[in-house]
Amino acid sequence: MSSPSITLKPTPPPLRPNLVAGIIFPQWGPRSYTTADKNWEPGLKKIHTQTGANWISLYLQLHQDSEFTTNVHIARDGQTPAGLKAGVEMAHKMGYRVYVFPAITLDNTHAWGGYIKYATGTDNQVWFNNYWRQIQPFLQACQQAKCDRFSIGNEYEGLEQSPDIYWHQLLTRVHTVYSGQIVYSRNFSSQLKYPISPWMKDPLLSEIGLSSYYSLIDTETKVTKQQLPGLWKSRVQSHLDEMARMLGKPVFISEIGYRDTIYAGYLPYQDTDDGVKDLDMQAALFDAAFQNIANDKLIDGVFIWAWSKPPFAPNYTPAAKVIHHWYDRFLR
């Protein structure tokens, strides 16, 4: 008697096998990303288990006194090139590809580095020279560790308006010491205010990312989870697609994050709001994002802000399960 035939359901192919599926895992202080950093290695393991990410992003903290000075330096709680090298190597051993990006904070009320802007060629040249001196050792560490991607800047909205010659000079310098992918991360507010600067199409630059903290709602008000995919498509995805079309090539989401509150769709870059804690809303916002990213070939990567960084942290939350569901569907 013959055995009954069994029809096996074929495994669906990966939806976006080449998508950069990342998590940002920022650490602060001179021990950051080293074996002396008690959060780093355990965190990398948990990120893999809880999210299925295949990329990890490391953050570098630079500083200057105000938007009017030009003396860029490592922040008091900044990282070291040796620590960065150790962190990249450990991440690689765990199977991650690695993206590194610097950011600048200021002392005054304008704490965001996007306010830095200079009116003269002299000030621009001095700033770009000083900036190069600060990032060069980190680039050399990245080269030694075979880091996969390095951003020459993060949300430098005012400096983006500096003449192209200074940015091309910076890119040329970076290429002398680093052979990986060189990118730049633009802020969502820049996309709303300014056209693409010509230097962003420089052939020495691999890709442009966008910190995508667009509001899905106009006030602190409740919104149903069923509304979120449509809101994300019109209020976030449309800007990413527009930037990609202006550049003539795909872009990546260099940062996206949502608080764990009911009003997380409003001004999502803020650390606080007046809403109650709502982990399901945080998860629904990520789900809405990934529903739209799934079939959008103009978006080829995502980095989520940020592991172990409340109130955005997805650790052990429904958001982590949503991220894992989509990253697994995209890649495997």
PEHU-V806639 format. One record per residue. N is the residue number from 1. PSI is psi as a letter, one per 20 degrees, with the letter a starting at -180 (999 if undefined). D_CENTER is the distance of its C-alpha to the mean C-alpha in Angstrom with 1 decimal. Layout:
# PEHU-V806639
N&PSI&D_CENTER ; N&PSI&D_CENTER
This chain:
# PEHU-V806639
1&p&60.8 ; 2&q&57.5 ; 3&q&54.2 ; 4&q&52.3 ; 5&q&49.5 ; 6&p&45.9 ; 7&o&43.3 ; 8&p&39.9 ; 9&p&37.0 ; 10&q&34.8 ; 11&p&31.2 ; 12&q&28.9 ; 13&q&26.9 ; 14&p&23.1 ; 15&g&21.7 ; 16&m&18.7 ; 17&h&19.4 ; 18&j&17.1 ; 19&p&13.9 ; 20&o&10.9 ; 21&n&10.7 ; 22&r&8.1 ; 23&p&8.0 ; 24&p&6.5 ; 25&n&10.1 ; 26&p&10.8 ; 27&q&14.4 ; 28&q&16.7 ; 29&r&20.0 ; 30&i&21.7 ; 31&j&22.0 ; 32&p&18.2 ; 33&j&17.4 ; 34&r&21.2 ; 35&h&23.9 ; 36&i&25.0 ; 37&o&21.7 ; 38&i&23.1 ; 39&h&19.9 ; 40&f&18.0 ; 41&g&20.2 ; 42&h&21.1 ; 43&g&17.6 ; 44&g&16.6 ; 45&g&19.7 ; 46&h&19.0 ; 47&g&15.6 ; 48&g&17.4 ; 49&g&20.2 ; 50&h&18.7 ; 51&h&15.8 ; 52&j&16.7 ; 53&q&13.3 ; 54&i&13.9 ; 55&q&10.7 ; 56&q&9.6 ; 57&p&7.1 ; 58&p&9.3 ; 59&p&9.2 ; 60&p&12.2 ; 61&o&14.1 ; 62&r&16.3 ; 63&q&18.9 ; 64&q&21.7 ; 65&g&24.5 ; 66&r&24.0 ; 67&i&22.9 ; 68&i&26.4 ; 69&r&26.4 ; 70&j&25.2 ; 71&n&25.2 ; 72&p&21.7 ; 73&r&21.8 ; 74&p&20.1 ; 75&q&19.8 ; 76&h&22.5 ; 77&k&20.1 ; 78&r&18.1 ; 79&r&17.8 ; 80&q&20.1 ; 81&h&20.0 ; 82&g&22.2 ; 83&h&20.0 ; 84&g&16.9 ; 85&g&19.2 ; 86&h&20.5 ; 87&g&17.2 ; 88&g&16.2 ; 89&g&19.7 ; 90&g&19.8 ; 91&g&16.6 ; 92&g&18.3 ; 93&h&21.5 ; 94&j&20.1 ; 95&j&19.0 ; 96&q&15.3 ; 97&q&13.7 ; 98&p&11.4 ; 99&p&8.5 ; 100&p&9.1 ; 101&p&8.0 ; 102&q&10.6 ; 103&q&11.0 ; 104&p&14.5 ; 105&q&16.5 ; 106&q&20.0 ; 107&h&23.1 ; 108&a&24.6 ; 109&h&23.9 ; 110&m&21.4 ; 111&i&18.9 ; 112&p&15.9 ; 113&i&15.6 ; 114&i&15.6 ; 115&i&19.3 ; 116&p&20.2 ; 117&p&22.5 ; 118&q&25.7 ; 119&i&28.8 ; 120&q&30.5 ; 121&h&30.1 ; 122&g&31.1 ; 123&g&28.4 ; 124&g&25.7 ; 125&g&27.1 ; 126&g&27.4 ; 127&g&23.8 ; 128&h&22.4 ; 129&g&24.9 ; 130&g&23.9 ; 131&g&20.2 ; 132&g&21.0 ; 133&h&23.2 ; 134&h&20.5 ; 135&i&17.8 ; 136&g&20.6 ; 137&h&21.4 ; 138&h&17.8 ; 139&h&17.8 ; 140&h&21.2 ; 141&g&20.0 ; 142&g&17.3 ; 143&g&20.1 ; 144&h&22.4 ; 145&i&20.1 ; 146&l&19.2 ; 147&q&15.4 ; 148&h&14.1 ; 149&p&11.4 ; 150&p&11.1 ; 151&p&9.6 ; 152&i&12.7 ; 153&r&11.2 ; 154&o&8.7 ; 155&k&10.4 ; 156&m&13.8 ; 157&g&15.5 ; 158&g&19.0 ; 159&h&18.8 ; 160&h&17.6 ; 161&i&21.2 ; 162&q&22.7 ; 163&q&25.0 ; 164&h&23.6 ; 165&h&25.7 ; 166&h&23.7 ; 167&h&20.4 ; 168&h&22.4 ; 169&g&24.0 ; 170&g&20.7 ; 171&g&19.6 ; 172&g&23.1 ; 173&g&23.0 ; 174&g&19.7 ; 175&i&21.4 ; 176&h&24.4 ; 177&i&22.7 ; 178&p&19.8 ; 179&j&20.2 ; 180&a&16.9 ; 181&p&14.5 ; 182&p&13.7 ; 183&r&11.0 ; 184&q&10.1 ; 185&o&7.5 ; 186&q&9.8 ; 187&q&10.2 ; 188&h&12.0 ; 189&h&15.1 ; 190&g&15.4 ; 191&h&15.6 ; 192&h&18.3 ; 193&h&20.3 ; 194&q&20.3 ; 195&r&20.9 ; 196&p&18.9 ; 197&q&20.1 ; 198&h&22.1 ; 199&h&20.3 ; 200&i&17.2 ; 201&j&19.6 ; 202&p&20.7 ; 203&i&21.5 ; 204&i&20.1 ; 205&p&16.5 ; 206&g&15.2 ; 207&r&12.7 ; 208&p&10.8 ; 209&r&7.5 ; 210&p&7.7 ; 211&o&6.5 ; 212&m&9.0 ; 213&l&11.0 ; 214&q&14.3 ; 215&p&17.3 ; 216&i&19.1 ; 217&q&22.2 ; 218&i&24.0 ; 219&r&25.3 ; 220&n&25.2 ; 221&q&27.0 ; 222&q&27.2 ; 223&q&26.1 ; 224&q&27.1 ; 225&h&24.7 ; 226&h&26.4 ; 227&h&25.4 ; 228&g&21.6 ; 229&g&21.1 ; 230&h&23.1 ; 231&g&21.4 ; 232&h&17.9 ; 233&g&19.3 ; 234&h&21.0 ; 235&i&18.6 ; 236&g&15.1 ; 237&h&15.8 ; 238&h&18.4 ; 239&h&16.2 ; 240&g&13.8 ; 241&h&17.0 ; 242&g&18.6 ; 243&g&16.1 ; 244&g&16.5 ; 245&h&20.2 ; 246&h&20.4 ; 247&h&18.7 ; 248&k&20.7 ; 249&r&18.1 ; 250&q&15.2 ; 251&r&11.7 ; 252&q&8.4 ; 253&o&6.2 ; 254&h&2.9 ; 255&p&3.4 ; 256&p&6.9 ; 257&q&9.4 ; 258&p&13.2 ; 259&r&15.9 ; 260&l&18.8 ; 261&r&21.4 ; 262&h&23.4 ; 263&k&22.0 ; 264&i&18.3 ; 265&i&18.1 ; 266&p&19.3 ; 267&m&17.1 ; 268&i&14.3 ; 269&i&12.6 ; 270&q&15.9 ; 271&h&16.8 ; 272&q&20.2 ; 273&a&22.4 ; 274&j&26.0 ; 275&q&25.5 ; 276&r&26.6 ; 277&p&24.4 ; 278&n&23.7 ; 279&h&21.7 ; 280&h&22.8 ; 281&g&21.3 ; 282&g&17.9 ; 283&g&18.5 ; 284&h&19.9 ; 285&g&17.0 ; 286&h&14.7 ; 287&g&17.8 ; 288&g&18.2 ; 289&g&14.7 ; 290&h&15.4 ; 291&h&19.0 ; 292&h&18.0 ; 293&h&15.4 ; 294&g&18.1 ; 295&j&20.2 ; 296&n&18.1 ; 297&i&18.1 ; 298&i&16.5 ; 299&o&13.1 ; 300&j&12.6 ; 301&q&9.3 ; 302&p&7.1 ; 303&p&4.5 ; 304&p&6.5 ; 305&p&6.9 ; 306&q&9.0 ; 307&p&11.9 ; 308&k&15.1 ; 309&n&13.9 ; 310&q&16.4 ; 311&j&16.8 ; 312&h&13.4 ; 313&p&14.1 ; 314&j&15.1 ; 315&p&17.4 ; 316&k&20.7 ; 317&r&20.3 ; 318&h&21.0 ; 319&g&17.2 ; 320&h&16.8 ; 321&h&19.8 ; 322&g&18.4 ; 323&g&15.1 ; 324&g&17.6 ; 325&g&19.9 ; 326&g&17.6 ; 327&h&15.9 ; 328&g&19.5 ; 329&h&20.8 ; 330&g&18.4 ; 331&h&18.9 ; 332&999&22.4
